[in-house]
């Protein structure tokens, strides 16, 4: 009679499960395109917050500041990835 012990199946990734626990269920890595798309969406959302009926400009300054900061990070990432080639 065959044993009832379940055999552990080896993950289909090249990384060690001890280093990256998520590799066991199939995902291990980053998605640069998705991160850039999300950053662009956040920039647009922050700038869309400028439209409204608020009276103070402090909120506007914070939204613009964070949008510019994220844009600088995106530009720096694009420049660094092109220089690495």
JOSUL-V583803 format. One record per pair of residues at least 24 apart in sequence whose C-alpha atoms are under 10 Angstrom apart, sorted by the first residue. I is the first residue (numbers start at 1). J is the second residue. D is the distance in Angstrom with one decimal. If there is no record, write none. Layout:
i: [I:I]
j: [J:J]
d: [D:D]
This chain:
i: [35:36:36:36:39:39:39:39:39:40:40:40:40:42:42:42:42:43:43:43:43:43]
j: [74:74:77:78:67:70:71:73:74:67:70:71:74:66:67:70:71:67:68:69:70:71]
d: [9.7:7.2:9.5:9.8:9.2:6.9:8.0:9.3:7.7:9.1:8.3:7.9:8.6:9.5:7.6:8.4:9.9:4.9:7.9:9.3:7.0:7.3]
